[in-house]
Amino acid sequence: MTENMISTEDKFSPDVSLSRDDEHHRYELRVGGKVAVQSFFRDLPGHVDFLHTDTVEDFKGQGLGKVLAHFALDDVVASGKRIIPHCPFIAGYLRAHEGYEQHIDWPDN
């Protein structure tokens, strides 16, 4: 499991944490110890395939999904793997944010 602090530009309370949970194949953003957002993935040779991202109802509309997407995508790039965005949320994030283009293998479907 890897963990990281939120960047200084993010304006969330200090009880927010980000991590990669390899056992459950997901990235997590926790608020006060509770999972608020999770992004599920398949770890493949040379790739991380993002499947689905969920935000708990109480945390929707706060921008937390974007924070988790940024963390997860940067983690994949840092690992030297490529991104497969089957998850519509991750795909939308990638289309809206520059800097990941050379690390993406867009799915056919």
Contact map, one row per residue, 1 for C-alpha under 8 A:
1110000000000000001111000000000000000000000000000000000000000000000000000000000000000000000000000000000000000
1111000000000000001110000000000000000000000000000000000000000000000000000000000000000000000000000000000000000
1111100000000000111100000000000000000000000000000000000000000000000000000000000000000000000000000000000000000
0111110000000000111000000000000000000000000000000000000000000000000000100000000000000000000000000000000000000
0011111000000000110000000000000000000000000000000000000000000000000000000000000000000000000000000000000000000
0001111101000001110000000000000000000000000000000000000000000000001000000000000000000000000000000000000000000
0000111111000000000000000000000000000000000000000000000000000000000000000000000000000000000000000000000000000
0000011111100000000000000000000000000000000000000000000000000000000000000000000000000000000000000000000000000
0000001111100000000000000000000000000000000000000000000000000000000000000000000000000000000000000000000000000
0000011111110000000000000000000000000000000000000000000000000000001000000000000000000000000000000000000000000
0000000111111000000000000000000000000000000000000000000000000000000000000000000000000000000000000000000000000
0000000001111101000000000000000000000000000000000000000000000000000000000000000000000000000000000000000000000
0000000000111111000000000000000000000000000000000000000000000000000000000000000000000000000000000000000000000
0000000000011111000000000000000000000000000000000000000000000000000000000000000000000000000000000000000000000
0000000000001111100000000000011110000000000000000000000000000000000000000000000000000000000000000000000000000
0000010000011111110000000000111110000000000000000000000000000000000000000000000000000000000000000000000000000
0011110000000011111000000000111000000000000000000000000000000000000000000000000000000000000000000000000000000
0011110000000001111100000011110000000000000000000000000000000000000100100000000000000000000000000000000000000
1111000000000000111110000011100000000000000000000000000000000000000000000000000000000000000000000000000000000
1110000000000000011111001111000000000000000000000000000000000000000000010000000000000000000000000000000000000
1100000000000000001111111111000000000000000000000000000000000000000000000000000000000000000000000000000000000
1000000000000000000111111100000000000000000000000000000000000000000000000000000000000000000000000000000000000
0000000000000000000011111000000000000000000000000000000000000000000000000000000000000000000000000000000000000
0000000000000000000011111100000000000000000000000000000000000000000000000000000000000000000000000000000000000
0000000000000000000111111110000000000001111000000000000000000000000000000000000000000000000000000000000000000
0000000000000000000111011111000000000111100000000000000000000000000000000000000000000000000000000000000000000
0000000000000000011110001111100000000111100000000000000000000000000100010000000000000000000000000000000000000
0000000000000000011110000111110000111110000000000000000000000000000100000000000000000000000000000000000000000
0000000000000001111000000011111000111100000000000000000000000001000100000000000000000000000000000000000000000
0000000000000011110000000001111111111000000000000000000000000000000000000000000000000000000000000000000000000
0000000000000011100000000000111111110000000000000000000000000000000000000000000000000000000000000000000000000
0000000000000011000000000000011111000000000000000000000000000000000000000000000000000000000000000000000000000
0000000000000011000000000000011111100000000000000000000000000000000000000000000000000000000000000000000000000
0000000000000000000000000000011111110000000000000000000000000000000000000000000000000000000000000000000000000
0000000000000000000000000001111011111100000000000000000100000000000000000000000000000000000000000000000000000
0000000000000000000000000001111001111100000000000000001101100001000000000000000000000000000000000000000000000
0000000000000000000000000001110000111110000000000000111100100001100100000000000000000000000000000000000000000
0000000000000000000000000111100000111111000000000000111000000000000100000000000000000000000000000000000000000
0000000000000000000000000111000000001111100000000111110000000000000110000000000000000000000000000000000000000
0000000000000000000000001110000000000111110000000111100000000000000000000000000000000000000000000000000000000
0000000000000000000000001110000000000011111000011111000000000000000000000000000000000000000000000000000000000
0000000000000000000000001000000000000001111100011110000000000000000000000000000000000000000000000000000000000
0000000000000000000000001000000000000000111110111000000000000000000000000000000000000000000000000000000000000
0000000000000000000000000000000000000000011111111000000000000000000000000000000000000000000000000000000000000
0000000000000000000000000000000000000000001111100000000000000000000000000000000000000000000000000000000000000
0000000000000000000000000000000000000000000111110000000000000000000000000000000111000000000000000000000000000
0000000000000000000000000000000000000000001111111000000000000000000000000000000011110000000000000000000000000
0000000000000000000000000000000000000000111101111100000000000000000000000001000011110000000000000000000000000
0000000000000000000000000000000000000000111100111110000000000000000000000000000000111100000000000000000000000
0000000000000000000000000000000000000011110000011111000000000000000000000000000000111110010000000000000000000
0000000000000000000000000000000000000011110000001111100000000000000000000000000000001110000000000000000000000
0000000000000000000000000000000000000011100000000111110000000000000000000000000000000111100000000000000000000
0000000000000000000000000000000000001111000000000011111000000000100000000000000000000010110000000000000000000
0000000000000000000000000000000000001110000000000001111100000000000000000000000000000000000000000000000000000
0000000000000000000000000000000000011100000000000000111110110000100000000000000000000000000000000000000000000
0000000000000000000000000000000000111000000000000000011111110000000000000000000000000000000000000000000000000
0000000000000000000000000000000000000000000000000000001111110000000000000000000000000000000000000000000000000
0000000000000000000000000000000000010000000000000000000111110000000000000000000000000000000000000000000000000
0000000000000000000000000000000000011000000000000000001111111101000000000000000000000000000000000000000000000
0000000000000000000000000000000000000000000000000000001111111111000000000000000000000000000000000000000000000
0000000000000000000000000000000000000000000000000000000000111111000000000000000000000000000000000000000000000
0000000000000000000000000000000000000000000000000000000000111111000000000000000000000000000000000000000000000
0000000000000000000000000000000000000000000000000000000000011111111000000000000000000000000000000000000000000
0000000000000000000000000000100000011000000000000000000000111111111100000000000000000000000000000000000000000
0000000000000000000000000000000000001000000000000000101000000011111110000000000000000000000000000000000000000
0000000000000000000000000000000000000000000000000000000000000011111111000000000000000000000010000000000000000
0000010001000000000000000000000000000000000000000000000000000011111111100000000000000000000000000000000000000
0000000000000000010000000011100000001110000000000000000000000001111111110000000000000000000000000000000000000
0000000000000000000000000000000000000010000000000000000000000000111111111000000000000000010010000000000000000
0000000000000000000000000000000000000000000000000000000000000000011111111100000000000000000000000000000000000
0001000000000000010000000000000000000000000000000000000000000000001111111110000000000000000000000000000000000
0000000000000000000100000010000000000000000000000000000000000000000111111111000000000000000000000000000000000
0000000000000000000000000000000000000000000000000000000000000000000011111111100000100000000000000000000000000
0000000000000000000000000000000000000000000000000000000000000000000001111111110000000000000000000000000000000
0000000000000000000000000000000000000000000000000000000000000000000000111111111000000000000000000000000000000
0000000000000000000000000000000000000000000000010000000000000000000000011111111111100000000000000000000000000
0000000000000000000000000000000000000000000000000000000000000000000000001111111111100000000000000000001000000
0000000000000000000000000000000000000000000000000000000000000000000000000111111110000000000000000000000000000
0000000000000000000000000000000000000000000000000000000000000000000000000011111110000000000000000000000000000
0000000000000000000000000000000000000000000001000000000000000000000000000001111111000000000000000000000000000
0000000000000000000000000000000000000000000001110000000000000000000000000001111111100000000000000000001000000
0000000000000000000000000000000000000000000001110000000000000000000000000001100111110000000000000000001110000
0000000000000000000000000000000000000000000000111100000000000000000000001001100011111000000000000000001110000
0000000000000000000000000000000000000000000000111100000000000000000000000000000001111100000000000000000111100
0000000000000000000000000000000000000000000000001110000000000000000000000000000000111111011000000000000111100
0000000000000000000000000000000000000000000000001111000000000000000000000000000000011111011000000000000001100
0000000000000000000000000000000000000000000000000111100000000000000000000000000000001111111000000000000000000
0000000000000000000000000000000000000000000000000001000000000000000000000000000000001111111100000000000000000
0000000000000000000000000000000000000000000000000001100000000000000000000000000000000011111110000000000000000
0000000000000000000000000000000000000000000000000100100000000000000010000000000000001111111111000000000000000
0000000000000000000000000000000000000000000000000000000000000000000000000000000000001111111111100000000000000
0000000000000000000000000000000000000000000000000000000000000000000000000000000000000001111111110000000000000
0000000000000000000000000000000000000000000000000000000000000000010010000000000000000000111111111000000000000
0000000000000000000000000000000000000000000000000000000000000000000000000000000000000000011111111101100000000
0000000000000000000000000000000000000000000000000000000000000000000000000000000000000000001111111100000000000
0000000000000000000000000000000000000000000000000000000000000000000000000000000000000000000111111100000000000
0000000000000000000000000000000000000000000000000000000000000000000000000000000000000000000011111111000000000
0000000000000000000000000000000000000000000000000000000000000000000000000000000000000000000001111111100000000
0000000000000000000000000000000000000000000000000000000000000000000000000000000000000000000000001111110000000
0000000000000000000000000000000000000000000000000000000000000000000000000000000000000000000001001111111100000
0000000000000000000000000000000000000000000000000000000000000000000000000000000000000000000001000111111100000
0000000000000000000000000000000000000000000000000000000000000000000000000000000000000000000000000011111100000
0000000000000000000000000000000000000000000000000000000000000000000000000000100011100000000000000001111110000
0000000000000000000000000000000000000000000000000000000000000000000000000000000001111000000000000001111111000
0000000000000000000000000000000000000000000000000000000000000000000000000000000001111000000000000000001111100
0000000000000000000000000000000000000000000000000000000000000000000000000000000000011100000000000000000111110
0000000000000000000000000000000000000000000000000000000000000000000000000000000000011100000000000000000011111
0000000000000000000000000000000000000000000000000000000000000000000000000000000000000000000000000000000001111
0000000000000000000000000000000000000000000000000000000000000000000000000000000000000000000000000000000000111
